[in-house]
Amino acid sequence: MTTVALKPATMAQALTRAMRDAMAADPTVHVMGEDVGTLGGVFRVTDGLAKEFGEDRCTDTPLAEAGILGAAVGMAMYGLRPVVEMQFDAFAYPAFEQLISHVSRMRNRTRGAMPLPITVRVPYGGGIGGVEHHSDSSEAYYMATPGLHVVTPATVADAYGLLRAAIASDDPVVFLEPKRLYWSKDSWNPDEPSAVEPIGRAVVRRPGRSATLITYGPSLPVCLEAAEAEGWDLEVVDLRSLVPFDDETVCASVRRTGRALVVHESGGFGGPGGEIAARVMERCFHHLEAPVLRVAGFDIPYPPPMLERHHLPGVDRVLDAVGRLQWEAER
């Protein structure tokens, strides 16, 4: 039996490989966005694609996000599979009208006759010392839009597998890429049959019994670090897919531990944690020993770089909330 050597790579490299493999396998896959061609993207995630596949399939666009996504709608209607890069999270807002009015509705509007297989890549989240408009966590907007799938990887392997699945999907996918994890490194084999992960499945990253930490994207490393703290036996669930949501995996974990804590960078009020907490309460009420709690970013516009360490959920805030779960259970 031949053993395949695992290949060390960064998340950015895994994303590049995913697009390269998708473009090689399917000539209808086109990559487009600001500076994605010659420069290879601000984060170099599209590096080399224009050289390998030509500027017709990896295309630099004007600085006009609404126009980029509008063009992608037309391309998808004529049988192509556009992969659109929005350079930074908050830069995507000018394209929001196209996303809401057309991308998310076209399949329903045409009674299934015209799906739009568009992947919208959005670098998101903080932790890189970015200024305003460069560190938003906008996932709640997309989650609240029927017709969109919303996916966010937290590992190198998932970056590859989930992006391949997103590009292959006939439904539009908002693919949220945690910027501060672009340079995280791990070993994985993209040639394994299981390398392409299905959308809509969460995974238990660490088993435990004291409480369940429900998280995704950039907050996964924080939760894993918190889970190693002495005195706690914490289970960590990585959602990976926000829409569709994997109630089965999440609720099975919460029923085992009896306590749940949702952790994310997005603001708390109206954020993803509220929806997740409601789903857990509805499905696991008789198994809960304490109310579902949340640790989130503060309900403010993203702060200046010197203050972001206070704004982002950290290990101390997570462990403080775990302590509150324990106190509530013992009252």
C-alpha positions as CSV (number, residue, x, y, z in Angstrom):
1,M,0.0,0.0,0.0
2,T,1.4,3.4,-1.0
3,T,1.5,6.1,1.6
4,V,0.9,9.6,0.2
5,A,3.0,12.3,1.9
6,L,1.0,15.2,3.3
7,K,1.8,18.6,1.9
8,P,2.4,21.6,4.2
9,A,0.5,24.6,3.0
10,T,-1.1,27.8,4.2
11,M,-4.8,28.5,4.0
12,A,-4.1,31.0,1.2
13,Q,-2.3,28.4,-0.8
14,A,-5.1,25.9,-0.3
15,L,-7.6,28.4,-1.6
16,T,-5.4,29.0,-4.6
17,R,-5.1,25.3,-5.3
18,A,-8.9,24.9,-5.0
19,M,-9.5,27.5,-7.7
20,R,-6.7,26.2,-9.9
21,D,-8.1,22.6,-9.7
22,A,-11.7,23.8,-10.3
23,M,-10.6,25.9,-13.4
24,A,-8.6,22.9,-14.7
25,A,-11.5,20.5,-14.3
26,D,-14.2,22.8,-15.7
27,P,-13.7,25.4,-18.4
28,T,-16.8,27.3,-17.3
29,V,-15.1,28.4,-14.0
30,H,-14.0,32.0,-14.3
31,V,-12.3,34.1,-11.5
32,M,-12.8,37.8,-11.5
33,G,-12.3,40.8,-9.1
34,E,-10.1,43.7,-8.3
35,D,-6.4,43.0,-8.8
36,V,-6.9,39.2,-9.0
37,G,-5.0,38.8,-12.3
38,T,-1.6,40.4,-12.6
39,L,-1.2,41.1,-8.9
40,G,-2.7,37.8,-7.8
41,G,-5.0,39.6,-5.3
42,V,-4.2,41.7,-2.2
43,F,-3.6,38.5,-0.2
44,R,-2.1,36.7,-3.3
45,V,-4.8,34.1,-3.1
46,T,-5.3,34.2,-6.9
47,D,-1.5,34.2,-7.6
48,G,-0.6,32.5,-10.8
49,L,-4.1,31.9,-12.1
50,A,-4.0,34.5,-14.8
51,K,-0.6,33.2,-16.0
52,E,-1.9,29.6,-16.2
53,F,-5.4,30.2,-17.6
54,G,-5.1,33.5,-19.3
55,E,-6.7,36.9,-18.5
56,D,-10.0,35.8,-20.1
57,R,-10.5,33.3,-17.2
58,C,-8.8,35.3,-14.4
59,T,-9.9,38.8,-15.0
60,D,-9.0,42.1,-13.4
61,T,-12.1,44.2,-13.0
62,P,-12.8,47.9,-12.4
63,L,-13.2,49.1,-8.8
64,A,-16.9,48.7,-8.9
65,E,-18.3,45.9,-6.8
66,A,-21.9,46.3,-7.9
67,G,-20.7,46.0,-11.5
68,I,-18.5,43.0,-10.7
69,L,-21.4,41.0,-9.2
70,G,-23.8,42.2,-11.8
71,A,-21.5,40.9,-14.5
72,A,-21.2,37.6,-12.7
73,V,-25.0,37.3,-12.7
74,G,-25.1,37.6,-16.5
75,M,-22.2,35.2,-16.8
76,A,-24.0,32.6,-14.7
77,M,-27.2,33.0,-16.6
78,Y,-25.3,32.1,-19.8
79,G,-23.8,28.9,-18.3
80,L,-20.5,30.0,-16.7
81,R,-19.4,29.6,-13.1
82,P,-18.0,32.9,-11.9
83,V,-15.8,33.0,-8.8
84,V,-15.9,36.6,-7.6
85,E,-13.5,38.1,-5.1
86,M,-14.6,41.1,-3.0
87,Q,-11.3,42.5,-1.9
88,F,-12.3,43.2,1.7
89,D,-15.4,42.4,3.7
90,A,-16.8,46.0,3.8
91,F,-15.9,46.6,0.2
92,A,-18.7,44.1,-0.7
93,Y,-21.5,46.4,0.5
94,P,-21.9,48.3,-2.8
95,A,-22.7,44.9,-4.4
96,F,-25.3,44.0,-1.7
97,E,-28.2,45.1,-3.9
98,Q,-27.2,42.7,-6.6
99,L,-26.8,39.9,-4.1
100,I,-30.2,40.5,-2.5
101,S,-32.3,41.4,-5.5
102,H,-30.9,39.0,-8.1
103,V,-28.3,36.4,-6.9
104,S,-30.3,35.1,-4.0
105,R,-33.7,35.1,-5.8
106,M,-33.1,34.0,-9.4
107,R,-33.7,30.2,-8.8
108,N,-36.9,30.9,-7.0
109,R,-38.0,33.6,-9.5
110,T,-37.6,31.2,-12.4
111,R,-39.1,28.2,-10.5
112,G,-35.8,26.4,-10.6
113,A,-35.1,27.0,-14.3
114,M,-32.2,29.3,-13.8
115,P,-29.9,28.7,-10.9
116,L,-26.9,31.0,-10.4
117,P,-23.8,29.0,-9.6
118,I,-21.8,32.0,-8.3
119,T,-19.2,31.9,-5.6
120,V,-18.6,35.2,-3.9
121,R,-15.3,35.1,-2.0
122,V,-15.2,37.6,0.9
123,P,-12.0,38.0,3.0
124,Y,-13.5,38.9,6.4
125,G,-12.9,39.4,10.1
126,G,-10.2,41.2,12.2
127,G,-6.9,40.3,13.7
128,I,-4.7,41.8,11.0
129,G,-4.5,45.4,12.3
130,G,-6.7,46.7,9.5
131,V,-8.4,50.0,9.5
132,E,-12.1,50.7,9.1
133,H,-13.7,48.8,6.1
134,H,-11.0,46.2,6.3
135,S,-12.0,44.0,9.3
136,D,-15.8,43.7,9.3
137,S,-17.7,40.5,10.1
138,S,-20.7,40.7,7.9
139,E,-21.9,37.1,8.0
140,A,-25.3,38.0,9.7
141,Y,-26.3,40.0,6.6
142,Y,-25.8,37.0,4.3
143,M,-27.3,34.5,6.7
144,A,-30.5,36.5,6.8
145,T,-30.8,36.4,3.0
146,P,-32.9,33.4,1.8
147,G,-31.4,31.7,-1.3
148,L,-27.7,32.1,-0.3
149,H,-25.4,29.4,1.2
150,V,-22.9,30.9,3.6
151,V,-19.7,29.0,4.3
152,T,-16.5,29.8,6.2
153,P,-13.5,27.5,6.7
154,A,-11.1,27.6,9.7
155,T,-8.5,25.0,8.6
156,V,-6.3,24.5,5.6
157,A,-8.0,21.3,4.5
158,D,-11.5,22.9,4.8
159,A,-10.3,26.0,2.8
160,Y,-9.6,23.7,-0.1
161,G,-12.5,21.2,0.3
162,L,-15.3,23.8,1.0
163,L,-14.2,26.1,-1.8
164,R,-14.2,23.2,-4.3
165,A,-17.7,22.3,-3.1
166,A,-18.8,26.0,-3.3
167,I,-17.6,26.4,-6.9
168,A,-19.4,23.1,-7.9
169,S,-22.7,24.1,-6.2
170,D,-25.5,25.2,-8.5
171,D,-26.7,27.6,-5.7
172,P,-24.9,30.9,-5.0
173,V,-22.4,30.6,-2.1
174,V,-21.0,33.5,0.0
175,F,-17.6,32.1,0.9
176,L,-16.2,33.9,3.9
177,E,-12.4,33.6,4.3
178,P,-10.9,34.5,7.7
179,K,-8.1,37.0,6.8
180,R,-6.0,36.3,9.9
181,L,-6.0,32.6,9.1
182,Y,-4.6,33.1,5.6
183,W,-1.1,32.4,6.8
184,S,-2.0,29.5,9.2
185,K,-0.2,26.4,8.1
186,D,-1.1,22.7,8.2
187,S,-0.4,19.5,6.2
188,W,-3.1,18.0,4.0
189,N,-3.4,16.0,0.8
190,P,-5.7,17.7,-1.7
191,D,-5.7,14.5,-3.9
192,E,-7.5,12.4,-1.4
193,P,-11.1,11.5,-2.4
194,S,-12.4,13.0,0.8
195,A,-10.6,16.3,0.2
196,V,-13.8,18.0,-1.0
197,E,-16.1,18.6,1.9
198,P,-19.9,18.8,1.6
199,I,-21.5,22.1,2.4
200,G,-23.8,22.0,5.4
201,R,-21.9,19.7,7.8
202,A,-20.3,20.9,11.1
203,V,-17.5,18.9,12.7
204,V,-16.4,18.3,16.3
205,R,-12.8,19.6,16.5
206,R,-12.3,18.6,20.2
207,P,-14.4,16.2,22.3
208,G,-15.3,17.2,25.8
209,R,-18.0,16.9,28.6
210,S,-18.1,20.2,30.5
211,A,-19.6,22.5,27.8
212,T,-19.9,22.9,24.0
213,L,-18.2,25.8,22.4
214,I,-20.0,26.5,19.1
215,T,-17.8,28.6,16.7
216,Y,-16.5,29.0,13.2
217,G,-13.9,30.7,11.1
218,P,-11.4,33.0,12.9
219,S,-12.7,32.2,16.4
220,L,-11.9,28.4,16.1
221,P,-8.3,28.8,17.2
222,V,-9.4,30.9,20.2
223,C,-11.9,28.3,21.3
224,L,-9.4,25.4,20.9
225,E,-6.9,27.4,23.0
226,A,-9.5,28.0,25.6
227,A,-10.4,24.3,25.6
228,E,-6.9,23.4,26.7
229,A,-7.2,25.4,29.9
230,E,-6.9,23.4,33.1
231,G,-10.1,22.6,35.0
232,W,-12.4,22.3,32.0
233,D,-13.2,19.6,29.5
234,L,-14.7,21.6,26.6
235,E,-16.1,20.3,23.4
236,V,-15.4,22.5,20.3
237,V,-17.8,22.4,17.3
238,D,-16.7,24.1,14.1
239,L,-19.8,25.0,12.2
240,R,-18.0,25.5,8.8
241,S,-21.4,26.1,7.2
242,L,-23.7,28.8,8.6
243,V,-26.3,28.2,5.9
244,P,-27.4,25.4,5.6
245,F,-27.0,24.9,9.4
246,D,-26.1,21.5,10.8
247,D,-28.6,21.2,13.7
248,E,-27.8,17.5,14.0
249,T,-24.1,17.8,14.9
250,V,-24.6,20.9,17.1
251,C,-27.5,19.5,19.1
252,A,-25.9,16.1,19.6
253,S,-23.0,17.8,21.2
254,V,-25.1,20.1,23.4
255,R,-27.2,17.2,24.6
256,R,-24.0,15.4,25.7
257,T,-22.5,18.4,27.6
258,G,-25.7,20.2,28.8
259,R,-24.1,23.6,28.3
260,A,-23.5,25.7,25.2
261,L,-21.5,28.8,24.4
262,V,-21.5,30.5,21.0
263,V,-18.3,32.4,20.0
264,H,-17.9,34.7,17.0
265,E,-16.3,38.1,16.1
266,S,-19.5,39.5,14.7
267,G,-21.4,41.9,17.0
268,G,-23.7,40.3,19.6
269,F,-27.0,42.2,18.9
270,G,-28.5,40.7,15.8
271,G,-25.5,38.6,15.2
272,P,-25.3,34.9,14.3
273,G,-25.1,33.8,17.9
274,G,-28.7,34.9,18.6
275,E,-30.0,32.6,15.8
276,I,-27.7,29.7,16.9
277,A,-28.7,30.1,20.6
278,A,-32.4,30.1,19.6
279,R,-32.0,26.9,17.6
280,V,-30.2,25.2,20.5
281,M,-32.8,26.3,23.0
282,E,-35.7,25.0,20.8
283,R,-34.1,21.6,20.2
284,C,-32.2,20.9,23.4
285,F,-34.2,22.7,26.1
286,H,-34.7,19.7,28.4
287,H,-30.9,18.8,28.2
288,L,-29.6,22.3,29.1
289,E,-28.3,22.8,32.6
290,A,-27.8,26.6,32.0
291,P,-28.9,29.2,29.5
292,V,-27.0,29.4,26.2
293,L,-24.5,32.2,26.3
294,R,-22.6,34.2,23.7
295,V,-19.2,35.8,23.4
296,A,-19.0,38.2,20.5
297,G,-17.5,41.4,19.2
298,F,-18.8,44.6,20.7
299,D,-21.8,46.3,19.1
300,I,-19.7,49.1,17.6
301,P,-18.1,49.9,14.2
302,Y,-14.8,48.1,14.0
303,P,-12.3,49.9,16.2
304,P,-8.8,51.2,15.3
305,P,-6.0,48.6,15.2
306,M,-4.7,49.5,18.6
307,L,-8.0,48.5,20.2
308,E,-9.0,45.4,18.2
309,R,-7.5,43.1,20.8
310,H,-10.1,44.3,23.3
311,H,-12.9,44.1,20.7
312,L,-12.3,40.6,19.5
313,P,-13.3,37.6,21.6
314,G,-10.2,36.2,23.3
315,V,-9.4,33.2,25.6
316,D,-10.1,35.1,28.8
317,R,-13.6,36.2,27.7
318,V,-14.4,32.7,26.5
319,L,-13.3,31.1,29.8
320,D,-15.1,33.8,31.8
321,A,-18.3,32.8,30.0
322,V,-17.6,29.1,30.6
323,G,-17.4,29.9,34.3
324,R,-20.7,31.7,34.1
325,L,-22.2,28.5,32.6
326,Q,-20.9,26.5,35.5
327,W,-22.3,29.0,38.0
328,E,-25.7,29.0,36.3
329,A,-25.8,25.2,36.4
330,E,-25.0,25.1,40.1
331,R,-27.4,27.8,41.3
